[in-house]
Amino acid sequence: MKKPDPAGNLEDTELASINTIRALSMDAIENAASGHPGAPLGMAPAAYVLWRHFMAHNPKNSAWPDRDRFVLSAGHASMMLYAVLHLCGYDVSIDDLKKFRQYGSRTPGHPEAGHTPGVEITTGPLGQGIASAVGFAMAESHMAAVFNRPGHEVVDHYTYVMCGDGDLMEGISQEAASLAGHLGLSKLICIYDDNQISIEGSTDITFTEDVSRRFSACGWQVLEVADGNDTEDIRRAVQEARADNNRPSMVVMRTHIAYGSPNKQGSADAHGAPLGEEEVRLTKQFLGCPADSLFCVPDSAIAHMRQCIENGQEAESDWNQRFADYQKAFPELAAEFQRRMAHEPAQGWDADIPVFAPEDGPMATRKASGAVLNAIAGKMPELLGGSADLAPSNKTLINGERDFGKQSYDGRNIRFGVREHAMGAIVNGMWLHGGVRPFGGTFLVFSDYMRPAVRLAALMNVPAVYVFTHDSLAVGEDGPTHQPVEHLAALRAIPRLFVVRPADANETAEAWKMAISAADHPTALILSRQGLPVFDRNRLAPAEGLQNGAYVISDAQGSPDILILASGSEVALAVEAQQILTEKGKQARVVSMPCMERFEQMPADYKNQILPPDVPVRLAVEAGISQGWHKYTGTRGAVISVDDFGASGKGGRVMAEYGFTAGNVVEKALELLD
């Protein structure tokens, strides 16, 4: 693949470009009276070297498939990225830079995917970027293994990531680095801004480890750049990184935060606050920039950096020609590649999803999920993923497929190891790269470990799929450390995340259909460890009602006296209680509510049909905390819930002790009806 030529000598236009990045960053931050000037001043030379001399990118088409990906894990340095994008010729104007951090602008305080041309991923929470970059590199290696053929390499690009001290202090970075080294992701190159300053002062108050030895121990090539202003040395290090075909590379680059600022260079004060008008003027004087001009861009810098347009268009044109040759040689593969990169679902992807019968039960919804996953995987080759060392328990293995690894990047079973947080971020990066539909699994109680990555998936509208099993007190003997109680409510609190807790095997099939059909939000599948009855759908309502978020699974024989709402395993209790109540002369409607988020999207008429306003007596039943249910039960209702931690014992015994029996549901219903 033709790449921009990294050869070249230091020239005035280079220095002008670097210092223009610095000056624009200072001006925008000063204008916003908010931001982080220190990192852009120190990192500008490395950003220049990457974007001008190494990265394959086209400012006029920021989405062409074989571009290099850039991740700014130190997202607080966003103004540096925006300045680079402007200089390179992306659709980021000086007016956009002037609106940095302002409401509605295209230059938010931290980079946001889909918001600013050229920004690949939303970063800011430290460590997320470097972990997601591992996901980008994994997706690249998988797509290359699946689609490349001798003489026809249509997937051949790098993932570059810039990180700082804070990123490497976060535990997620170690999880991700360990996995990346194990997998030998040689197309992953990280530049570490080793400025040795954090918000509280010098990093040596908390961070004295040997980062080089740490990454070397994880299987990375480690390269040193002693002076972050030495562009020739940066270029040398990146060239060496690209030459290693067996390991990811870490370039440890010693920089000075707020470089050029006479009073704040090397100071924690420069990390997260504007330098001040006078300090900006003095810094510009040191850098040789017009001291009293704002948002000044020299013609020489523009001419030099805008060569990225020509280089990028040439690189993309070259790829387009090679892809045209690929289409002629391998038309079916080419069509599949285009479909997958467009995130278009495979035709008939749901054709083989099983329909479960009552005689198949009792069946844990995690087991049903495994069967459905494999049925979909057979029709959807882009589906790949795994669990955080829990595949046998989560039922997330794709049968007959190899593990993703150094010798088999085409494998579809990813062994994430006990790395829930990194798993979540990696899944985000894989989807954002394109061409794959990733999923990750663990126990529901461990969703806390990956929550920040789940939140970012929702923020970015990434339709990731999370398989969370062992969903309640019914986990049993492992005790309260492994019995989730607050986790459903915690996940439901994340905007845009759909939390789906199916009641039986057929609802589980519908839950997977909902998850795969999602285009703009992630989905958490909440699945049971214990066997649940498979409902007789000839007697009860079809499971397709799950697609509406809530539906009447079993109605009263006449006008209902009470509505019983439940999710997951508690729906069976509600149906059983309904029969007992009927024998006692009380009419109950049972509503299965597997997905509150989807139900809230439904028209008011539908919601009133399912939950009639003239039936105020309502009882919700769920083996988690009551938070979130009161909006549906109202002033005349109640919730059978777990508002404390569980206990160790047989799952059935623990559930009974906490009131999750049909008898207790009946008793509470009768109390409400009195």
Number of C-alpha atoms within 10 A of each C-alpha: 15 13 19 19 12 16 11 9 9 10 8 12 17 20 18 21 26 25 23 26 29 31 30 25 31 32 26 28 26 22 19 17 14 17 26 26 31 33 29 27 28 27 31 25 23 24 21 24 19 18 20 25 19 21 24 27 30 24 24 18 17 17 15 14 23 20 23 21 26 25 27 30 30 27 29 24 30 29 31 28 27 30 25 27 23 23 28 26 18 22 18 21 17 18 12 20 26 20 19 29 23 15 10 9 16 23 27 20 22 21 28 21 17 14 16 20 21 26 21 21 28 24 24 21 18 23 29 32 31 33 32 32 33 34 29 30 27 29 26 29 24 25 23 18 17 18 18 16 14 5 9 16 16 21 23 17 21 24 25 25 23 25 24 27 20 20 25 18 16 14 14 27 24 21 21 27 24 20 22 25 23 16 21 21 27 24 27 29 26 25 26 25 25 23 24 21 25 22 13 12 15 15 18 11 10 11 16 9 10 8 17 16 12 15 19 17 14 20 22 28 21 22 20 16 22 14 14 23 21 14 21 16 17 25 20 14 22 24 14 15 24 17 13 14 12 16 25 30 32 26 23 24 25 19 24 24 28 29 27 23 24 14 14 18 19 23 22 20 22 26 26 18 16 23 27 14 14 11 17 21 22 18 26 22 16 14 20 13 20 15 17 13 12 16 18 15 20 14 12 14 21 18 14 17 24 20 16 25 18 14 22 24 18 18 20 23 13 15 22 16 11 17 18 14 15 21 16 11 13 15 13 11 15 19 11 17 21 13 15 20 17 13 16 12 16 15 9 10 17 20 11 14 21 15 11 19 14 14 11 12 16 15 20 23 33 28 23 23 26 23 22 24 22 20 19 24 21 18 18 20 17 25 20 26 28 28 29 22 17 19 22 11 18 26 23 27 25 25 15 10 13 15 20 22 20 14 11 15 23 21 19 26 23 26 21 24 17 14 22 26 26 32 34 33 29 30 33 35 29 28 23 24 25 18 25 25 24 24 27 26 29 28 25 27 21 20 25 15 18 18 18 16 26 28 20 22 27 22 19 21 20 24 26 27 25 26 25 23 28 25 28 31 32 26 26 23 15 15 19 19 12 22 26 26 25 19 19 26 16 15 19 19 15 16 12 20 25 26 26 30 30 28 29 30 33 25 29 30 27 20 29 24 20 20 22 20 12 17 14 16 20 28 28 28 29 27 30 30 22 20 17 20 19 22 26 13 14 7 9 13 16 16 22 15 17 29 17 20 25 26 26 22 22 18 19 18 11 10 12 18 18 24 29 29 28 28 25 27 27 23 26 22 19 31 24 17 23 27 17 18 20 13 10 11 10 21 21 28 25 28 23 31 27 31 24 20 20 20 20 13 11 13 9 11 10 14 18 11 11 18 22 13 11 9 13 17 21 25 27 27 25 22 26 23 21 20 17 14 22 16 9 18 20 14 11 13 22 22 22 22 19 23 14 12 16 24 22 18 17 16 20 15 16 20 21 16 12 18 17 24 19 20 17 16 26 22 14 16 26 14 10 15 14 5
